[in-house]
Amino acid sequence: MGIPMESIAQDVVDDAVAQGRAPGLVGLIDGPEGRAVVTAGVMEPGRPEPMRADAVFRLASLTKPVMAALVMTLIDAGLLALDDPVERWLPELATPSVLRTPTAALDDVVAARRPILVEDLLTFRAGYGFPTDFSLPWVERLLELSGGGPAPRLETDADHWIEALATLPLLHQPGDGWLYNTCSDIQGVLVSRVLDRPLGEALAERLLDPLGMVDTGFHVPPADAHRVPSSVEVDDDGVRVRQSGAGTWTQPARFASGSGGLVSTVSDWAAFAAMLLAGGVAPDGRPILSQRSVSAMTTDHTTADQRTSAGIFLDGQGWGYGGSVDIAAIDSWNVPGRYGWMGGSGTAGYIVPSTGVTVLLFGQVVFTGPGTPDYTGRFLDLAVPRPNPPVGARAGDQPTLTP
């Protein structure tokens, strides 16, 4: 007999808290064999309130798959096409220049060979975004425009942000290099312009409301502020509270960031994941995305050279629309076709289409570098089907999970 999935999941989060790796965690595994939700630790270090299963977390970059899905709803509706130049709705990006080389001065530029297309934004190959070399002069300027840090709350609006971004030349020709993050923010501005409405309203109407994602948005209603765990940093010197409770997140964001601006719960994000696993259909049978759009989101679109240059971001895996796609078993938790992403605020969410499993681990520890934290990796392992472990195996050994 194997070890029950929920028991193993509970052991993993309990161990992470006991070892001081995380103050509190919420984990979810959902699949054909059922759903397990586990919690451990506290909402804030030094305070007694236990971590809640319905805690509202800062998603940071786990926003990106949701934003890509929102763009795909517009494509399914015929309001956008993958090969549309974005300049129709984003005239600020109509005539981009491109750095002669990535190390060149910001005024050493050439003309773009072609326009930026909608698909360039979805595949992160529009020429805007972070390379692996953060010492480039170009990156310093992009960091200023991006606010720095996970899930920034920029003190500007979308129109002024895109206008400022357009003053920066592209790092690569459109369609060439893969660059991280910025294209998701551009996607958000694009959706708002196409629909002529605020991004939050568009997201609620087209995705959140139909999926019943009642706790997801670009800010937390003040009445729910008590459900937001503190954001913390953990290192060899201990635990420091970066932002107590909800902080500024009870106020609507001036700039609704498509790259990292959402808050959500594990149950809400699991509803989004279930829609993807069901081929774009909501639990109530309502179509949200076409099967073709889901397939496009969860298919790798990168070249071998782009995966290599992406280095610390993709770690050898591919990229679909809004999230990574596993193409190699580099780590124990990799499954070919697995789709999802992680957020720098401490969140991780993946689906395994081949098994119909969703695995989520939400925490409040801000990531201080690339790579997967050890306890996150152990939790992600739980979604990988393996033979039954021996009776008496310890937490962290592989459980039975064969959907």
C-alpha positions as CSV (number, residue, x, y, z in Angstrom):
1,M,0.0,0.0,0.0
2,G,1.3,3.4,-0.9
3,I,1.4,6.5,1.3
4,P,-1.8,8.6,1.0
5,M,-1.2,11.7,-1.1
6,E,-2.6,14.1,1.5
7,S,-0.4,12.7,4.2
8,I,2.8,13.1,2.2
9,A,1.7,16.7,1.1
10,Q,1.1,17.6,4.7
11,D,4.5,16.2,5.7
12,V,6.3,18.3,3.1
13,V,4.8,21.6,4.2
14,D,5.2,20.8,7.9
15,D,8.8,20.0,7.3
16,A,9.4,23.3,5.5
17,V,7.9,25.3,8.3
18,A,9.7,23.3,11.0
19,Q,13.0,23.8,9.3
20,G,12.5,27.6,9.1
21,R,12.3,27.6,5.4
22,A,8.9,29.2,5.2
23,P,6.6,30.8,7.9
24,G,3.5,29.4,6.3
25,L,2.4,27.5,3.2
26,V,-0.8,26.4,1.4
27,G,-0.6,23.4,-1.0
28,L,-3.1,21.9,-3.3
29,I,-2.9,18.7,-5.4
30,D,-5.9,18.0,-7.6
31,G,-6.5,15.1,-10.0
32,P,-8.6,12.2,-11.0
33,E,-8.0,10.6,-7.6
34,G,-9.3,13.6,-5.7
35,R,-8.2,16.9,-4.2
36,A,-5.9,17.5,-1.2
37,V,-5.4,21.0,0.3
38,V,-2.9,21.3,3.1
39,T,-1.7,24.2,5.3
40,A,1.2,24.7,7.7
41,G,2.6,27.5,9.7
42,V,1.3,31.0,10.3
43,M,0.1,34.1,8.4
44,E,3.0,36.2,9.8
45,P,6.1,35.4,11.7
46,G,5.8,36.1,15.4
47,R,2.1,36.1,15.4
48,P,-0.2,33.1,16.3
49,E,-2.8,33.2,13.6
50,P,-2.4,29.9,11.6
51,M,-2.1,29.9,7.9
52,R,-5.5,29.8,6.3
53,A,-6.5,27.5,3.4
54,D,-8.3,30.5,1.8
55,A,-5.3,32.9,2.3
56,V,-5.0,35.5,-0.5
57,F,-1.5,35.5,-1.9
58,R,0.4,38.0,-4.1
59,L,0.8,35.9,-7.2
60,A,3.7,37.8,-8.7
61,S,4.7,36.0,-12.0
62,L,2.0,33.3,-11.6
63,T,-0.1,36.1,-13.0
64,K,1.5,35.5,-16.4
65,P,-0.5,32.4,-17.4
66,V,-3.7,34.1,-16.5
67,M,-2.8,37.1,-18.6
68,A,-1.9,35.0,-21.6
69,A,-5.3,33.2,-21.3
70,L,-7.0,36.5,-21.3
71,V,-5.3,37.5,-24.6
72,M,-6.4,34.2,-26.1
73,T,-10.0,34.9,-25.3
74,L,-9.7,37.9,-27.6
75,I,-8.2,35.8,-30.3
76,D,-11.0,33.2,-30.0
77,A,-13.5,36.1,-30.3
78,G,-11.8,37.3,-33.5
79,L,-10.8,40.6,-31.9
80,L,-7.1,39.8,-32.3
81,A,-5.0,37.5,-34.5
82,L,-1.6,36.1,-33.6
83,D,-0.1,37.7,-36.7
84,D,-1.6,41.1,-36.1
85,P,0.9,43.9,-35.7
86,V,0.4,45.4,-32.2
87,E,0.9,49.0,-33.5
88,R,-2.8,49.2,-34.4
89,W,-3.6,49.3,-30.7
90,L,-0.2,50.3,-29.3
91,P,0.9,53.1,-31.7
92,E,3.7,53.9,-29.3
93,L,5.4,50.7,-30.5
94,A,4.9,51.3,-34.2
95,T,8.4,52.2,-35.2
96,P,10.8,50.5,-32.7
97,S,14.5,50.7,-33.0
98,V,16.8,47.8,-32.0
99,L,20.2,47.8,-30.3
100,R,22.9,47.0,-32.7
101,T,24.2,44.5,-30.2
102,P,22.9,43.6,-26.7
103,T,26.0,45.3,-25.2
104,A,25.7,48.5,-27.3
105,A,24.9,52.0,-25.9
106,L,21.3,52.9,-25.9
107,D,21.7,55.2,-28.8
108,D,23.6,52.7,-31.0
109,V,20.5,51.3,-32.8
110,V,19.2,50.0,-36.1
111,A,15.7,49.8,-37.5
112,A,13.4,46.9,-36.7
113,R,13.2,44.4,-39.6
114,R,9.4,43.9,-39.1
115,P,6.6,45.0,-36.8
116,I,6.0,43.5,-33.3
117,L,3.2,40.9,-33.6
118,V,0.7,39.7,-31.0
119,E,2.4,36.3,-31.0
120,D,5.7,38.0,-30.2
121,L,4.2,39.2,-27.0
122,L,2.8,35.8,-26.1
123,T,6.1,34.0,-26.8
124,F,8.2,36.7,-25.1
125,R,10.1,37.4,-28.3
126,A,9.0,41.0,-28.9
127,G,12.4,42.4,-28.0
128,Y,11.4,43.7,-24.6
129,G,12.2,41.9,-21.3
130,F,15.0,40.7,-19.1
131,P,18.0,38.8,-20.4
132,T,20.2,36.6,-18.2
133,D,22.9,39.4,-18.1
134,F,21.6,42.0,-15.7
135,S,24.8,44.1,-16.1
136,L,23.8,45.4,-19.5
137,P,23.1,49.2,-19.6
138,W,19.8,48.4,-21.3
139,V,18.6,46.3,-18.3
140,E,19.3,49.2,-15.9
141,R,16.8,51.3,-17.8
142,L,14.2,48.5,-18.0
143,L,14.4,47.9,-14.3
144,E,13.6,51.6,-13.7
145,L,10.5,51.2,-15.9
146,S,9.5,47.9,-14.2
147,G,9.7,49.1,-10.6
148,G,12.0,46.3,-9.6
149,G,11.2,43.4,-7.3
150,P,8.4,40.8,-7.4
151,A,4.9,42.0,-8.0
152,P,5.7,45.7,-8.2
153,R,3.0,48.4,-7.7
154,L,4.0,51.0,-10.2
155,E,3.1,54.7,-9.5
156,T,2.1,55.3,-13.1
157,D,-0.8,54.4,-15.4
158,A,-0.7,52.1,-18.4
159,D,-0.6,54.8,-21.0
160,H,2.3,56.6,-19.4
161,W,4.1,53.3,-18.8
162,I,3.9,52.1,-22.5
163,E,4.9,55.6,-23.6
164,A,8.0,55.4,-21.4
165,L,8.8,51.8,-22.5
166,A,8.7,53.0,-26.2
167,T,11.7,55.2,-25.5
168,L,13.8,52.1,-25.0
169,P,15.1,50.3,-28.1
170,L,14.5,46.6,-28.4
171,L,17.2,44.3,-27.2
172,H,16.6,41.9,-30.1
173,Q,14.8,42.0,-33.4
174,P,11.2,41.1,-33.1
175,G,10.8,37.3,-33.1
176,D,14.5,36.6,-32.3
177,G,15.5,36.4,-28.7
178,W,13.5,35.2,-25.7
179,L,13.3,37.8,-22.9
180,Y,11.5,37.6,-19.6
181,N,8.6,39.4,-18.0
182,T,7.9,42.7,-19.9
183,C,5.8,41.2,-22.7
184,S,3.1,40.2,-20.1
185,D,2.7,43.8,-19.0
186,I,2.4,44.8,-22.7
187,Q,-0.3,42.1,-23.1
188,G,-2.3,43.8,-20.4
189,V,-2.1,47.2,-22.0
190,L,-3.0,45.6,-25.4
191,V,-6.1,43.9,-23.9
192,S,-7.2,47.2,-22.3
193,R,-6.8,49.1,-25.6
194,V,-8.6,46.5,-27.7
195,L,-11.6,46.4,-25.4
196,D,-11.4,50.0,-24.4
197,R,-11.9,49.3,-20.7
198,P,-9.7,48.8,-17.6
199,L,-7.7,45.6,-17.5
200,G,-9.3,44.5,-14.2
201,E,-12.8,44.8,-15.6
202,A,-11.9,42.9,-18.8
203,L,-10.2,40.1,-16.8
204,A,-13.2,39.7,-14.5
205,E,-15.7,39.6,-17.3
206,R,-13.9,37.2,-19.5
207,L,-12.1,34.9,-17.1
208,L,-12.6,35.4,-13.3
209,D,-16.3,35.6,-13.1
210,P,-17.0,32.7,-15.5
211,L,-14.6,30.5,-13.5
212,G,-15.8,31.6,-10.1
213,M,-12.4,33.1,-9.2
214,V,-14.0,35.4,-6.6
215,D,-10.7,36.1,-4.7
216,T,-8.6,37.0,-7.7
217,G,-7.9,40.6,-8.8
218,F,-5.4,43.4,-8.9
219,H,-6.1,44.4,-5.3
220,V,-7.7,43.0,-2.1
221,P,-11.0,44.4,-0.8
222,P,-10.3,45.9,2.6
223,A,-12.8,43.5,4.1
224,D,-10.5,40.6,3.1
225,A,-7.2,42.2,4.1
226,H,-7.0,39.9,7.1
227,R,-6.7,36.9,4.7
228,V,-3.4,38.2,3.2
229,P,-0.2,36.7,4.6
230,S,2.7,39.0,5.3
231,S,5.5,39.0,2.6
232,V,8.8,37.9,4.1
233,E,12.4,37.3,3.3
234,V,14.3,34.3,4.7
235,D,18.1,33.9,4.8
236,D,20.9,32.8,7.1
237,D,20.2,35.7,9.4
238,G,16.6,34.6,9.9
239,V,13.1,35.8,8.8
240,R,12.3,39.5,8.1
241,V,8.8,40.8,7.4
242,R,9.0,42.7,4.1
243,Q,5.3,43.8,4.1
244,S,3.0,43.1,7.0
245,G,-0.4,41.8,5.9
246,A,-2.0,43.2,2.8
247,G,-0.1,46.6,3.0
248,T,-0.8,48.7,-0.1
249,W,-2.7,45.9,-1.8
250,T,-6.0,47.0,-0.4
251,Q,-5.9,50.0,-2.8
252,P,-6.6,49.6,-6.6
253,A,-3.4,49.6,-8.6
254,R,-2.7,52.6,-10.8
255,F,-1.0,50.2,-13.2
256,A,-2.6,46.7,-13.4
257,S,0.5,44.6,-14.1
258,G,-0.1,41.7,-16.4
259,S,3.3,40.3,-15.4
260,G,2.8,40.2,-11.7
261,G,-0.1,42.2,-10.3
262,L,-2.7,39.6,-9.3
263,V,-3.6,38.3,-5.9
264,S,-5.4,34.9,-5.6
265,T,-6.0,31.8,-3.6
266,V,-5.1,28.2,-4.3
267,S,-8.7,27.3,-4.9
268,D,-9.1,30.2,-7.4
269,W,-6.0,29.3,-9.4
270,A,-7.0,25.6,-9.3
271,A,-10.2,26.6,-11.1
272,F,-8.1,28.3,-13.8
273,A,-6.0,25.2,-14.0
274,A,-9.0,22.9,-14.3
275,M,-10.3,25.0,-17.2
276,L,-7.0,24.4,-19.0
277,L,-7.0,20.7,-18.3
278,A,-10.6,20.5,-19.6
279,G,-9.6,22.0,-22.9
280,G,-10.9,25.5,-22.2
281,V,-14.2,24.6,-20.6
282,A,-15.4,25.9,-17.2
283,P,-16.7,23.6,-14.5
284,D,-20.3,24.6,-15.4
285,G,-19.7,23.6,-19.1
286,R,-19.3,27.2,-20.3
287,P,-16.5,27.5,-23.0
288,I,-13.8,29.9,-21.9
289,L,-11.1,29.1,-24.4
290,S,-11.0,27.0,-27.6
291,Q,-9.0,23.8,-27.5
292,R,-6.7,25.3,-30.1
293,S,-6.0,28.2,-27.8
294,V,-5.3,25.9,-24.8
295,S,-3.0,23.8,-27.0
296,A,-1.1,26.9,-28.1
297,M,-0.7,28.1,-24.6
298,T,0.7,24.8,-23.4
299,T,3.0,24.0,-26.4
300,D,6.7,25.0,-26.4
301,H,7.4,27.7,-29.0
302,T,11.1,28.2,-28.3
303,T,14.2,27.2,-30.3
304,A,17.1,25.4,-28.8
305,D,19.2,28.6,-29.0
306,Q,16.5,30.6,-27.2
307,R,16.2,28.0,-24.4
308,T,20.0,28.2,-24.0
309,S,20.0,32.0,-23.9
310,A,17.1,32.0,-21.4
311,G,19.4,30.4,-18.9
312,I,18.3,31.0,-15.3
313,F,14.7,31.7,-16.4
314,L,13.8,28.6,-18.3
315,D,16.5,26.2,-16.9
316,G,16.5,24.2,-20.1
317,Q,12.7,24.0,-20.5
318,G,10.5,25.5,-23.1
319,W,8.0,28.3,-23.1
320,G,4.4,28.4,-24.3
321,Y,2.2,31.4,-23.8
322,G,2.5,32.8,-20.3
323,G,4.3,29.8,-18.8
324,S,7.0,27.2,-19.2
325,V,6.5,23.9,-20.9
326,D,8.6,20.9,-19.8
327,I,10.5,19.3,-22.6
328,A,13.2,17.4,-20.6
329,A,13.4,15.6,-17.3
330,I,16.1,17.8,-15.9
331,D,14.7,17.8,-12.4
332,S,12.7,15.1,-10.6
333,W,9.4,17.1,-10.9
334,N,9.6,17.6,-14.7
335,V,7.1,15.8,-16.8
336,P,7.0,16.3,-20.6
337,G,4.2,18.8,-21.4
338,R,3.9,20.1,-17.8
339,Y,2.8,23.7,-18.0
340,G,2.9,26.5,-15.4
341,W,5.1,28.9,-13.7
342,M,6.4,30.3,-10.4
343,G,6.1,33.7,-8.8
344,G,8.9,35.6,-7.1
345,S,6.6,36.2,-4.1
346,G,6.7,32.5,-3.3
347,T,4.0,30.9,-5.5
348,A,4.1,28.0,-7.9
349,G,1.4,26.5,-10.1
350,Y,1.5,23.7,-12.7
351,I,-0.7,21.4,-14.6
352,V,0.3,18.0,-16.0
353,P,-2.0,17.5,-19.0
354,S,-0.9,13.8,-19.5
355,T,-2.2,12.9,-16.1
356,G,-4.8,15.6,-15.4
357,V,-3.1,16.7,-12.2
358,T,-2.8,20.3,-10.9
359,V,-0.2,21.1,-8.2
360,L,0.0,24.4,-6.4
361,L,2.2,25.6,-3.5
362,F,1.6,29.2,-2.3
363,G,3.8,30.8,0.3
364,Q,5.0,34.3,1.4
365,V,8.8,33.9,1.1
366,V,10.1,36.2,-1.6
367,F,12.6,34.4,-3.8
368,T,16.0,35.9,-3.7
369,G,17.5,34.2,-6.7
370,P,16.8,31.8,-9.6
371,G,16.0,28.1,-9.1
372,T,13.3,26.2,-7.2
373,P,13.4,26.2,-3.4
374,D,14.0,22.7,-2.0
375,Y,10.6,22.5,-0.3
376,T,8.8,23.7,-3.5
377,G,10.6,21.0,-5.5
378,R,9.6,18.4,-3.0
379,F,5.9,19.5,-3.3
380,L,6.1,19.6,-7.1
381,D,7.4,16.0,-7.0
382,L,4.0,14.9,-5.6
383,A,2.4,15.5,-9.0
384,V,4.8,13.1,-10.8
385,P,3.4,9.5,-11.2
386,R,5.8,6.9,-9.9
387,P,5.7,3.3,-8.6
388,N,4.4,2.8,-5.1
389,P,7.0,3.5,-2.4
390,P,7.8,1.0,0.2
391,V,5.6,0.9,3.3
392,G,7.2,3.2,6.0
393,A,8.8,5.6,3.5
394,R,9.4,9.0,4.9
395,A,8.0,12.4,3.8
396,G,9.8,13.5,0.7
397,D,9.9,9.9,-0.7
398,Q,7.7,9.5,-3.8
399,P,4.0,8.8,-3.1
400,T,1.6,6.9,-5.2
401,L,-0.1,9.2,-7.7
402,T,-1.3,7.4,-10.8
403,P,-4.3,9.3,-12.2
